[in-house]
Amino acid sequence: MSMSWFLACLMQLNVISPLFMIPLKRWPRIGLILSLVTICISCFASFILTKRHDLFATVSDLRLQNNGIVEINERMWRTLDELHQKTYVRFTPYLIGILLGLYLHKRRLTQKNNLLTLSFGWIMSAILLYFSLFGLSNREDSAWEKSVHNGVKDLLFSCSFSWLIFVCVTGQGGPACYSFAAMDISFGVRCIFAV
């Protein structure tokens, strides 16, 4: 039952989603501005929470220091409580997904991108994924750097993963589409989500 916070967060986002989806459908410009402003507020909330509570930025930040294992355990749970379980911090990936879905809905799926666009997209996706996961690893970082990293890592990861979804849905992902569509991977994901 320890992961039930995610279901509660997801339910709250589902309840709130018509506030974004209806303006995106009826008044696209207003809906897009509302979504982008909410993404910025969500990123800023992550920044403020990290700065105020001295939270971890990455898993590599869990190295043992002078304070010992008790201090690390306390900071890890505080990071989980203050940063990961808050619904307003989870707006960024949720709204990026809604915006991607809207773009794919409006775009003709038969329209293909050229090789230059695909190459640039894959390179940018890899760079964004690297910085979202390992941006501050193997170095001493300040509270400011940790706060900035926590503020933008959900945005960077969501944009990187959105590229993967985009190329797979449009049929331009090549081997990535086939590996993610494999039956054993999807079965594992379903089992993990059910737990």
Secondary structure, DSSP 8 states (H G I E B T S, - for coil): -TTHHHHHHHHHHHHHTHHHHHHHHHSHHHHHHHHHHHHHHHHHHHHHHHHHHT--SSGGGG---TTHHHHHHHHHHHHIIIIIS-GGGTHHHHHHHHHHHHHHHHS-TT----HHHHHHHHHHHHHHHHHHHHTTTTS---HHHHHHHHHHHHHHHHHHHHHHHHHHHTT--THHHHHHT-HHHHHHHHHHHH-
